[in-house]
């Protein structure tokens, strides 16, 4: 049986300095937080 895929949307986060990150709306929030923390330090 083929399961229908859950429709997700893409969220764009503006980081400043012309940097953006795009993630699907069902992204793991904890993982995204760790990524943003690393990017903030750069």
SVG drawing of the C-alpha trace seen along z (x, -y; Angstrom):
<svg xmlns="http://www.w3.org/2000/svg" viewBox="-2 -42 34 44">
<polyline fill="none" stroke="black" stroke-width="0.4" points="0.0,0.0 1.3,-3.4 0.8,-6.0 0.1,-9.6 2.9,-11.9 2.0,-14.6 2.2,-18.0 4.8,-20.2 5.8,-23.7 9.1,-25.4 10.0,-28.0 12.7,-30.6 14.6,-32.1 16.5,-35.3 19.8,-35.3 21.1,-38.7 24.1,-39.5 22.3,-38.1 22.2,-34.6 19.1,-32.5 18.2,-29.0 15.3,-27.1 13.8,-24.2 10.6,-22.1 7.9,-23.0 8.1,-19.6 11.8,-20.1 13.0,-18.7 12.9,-21.8 15.7,-20.7 18.0,-20.0 17.1,-23.3 18.0,-25.1 21.4,-23.5 22.0,-24.5 21.0,-28.1 23.2,-28.3 26.2,-27.2 25.4,-29.7 24.9,-32.5 28.5,-32.0 29.9,-32.6"/>
</svg>
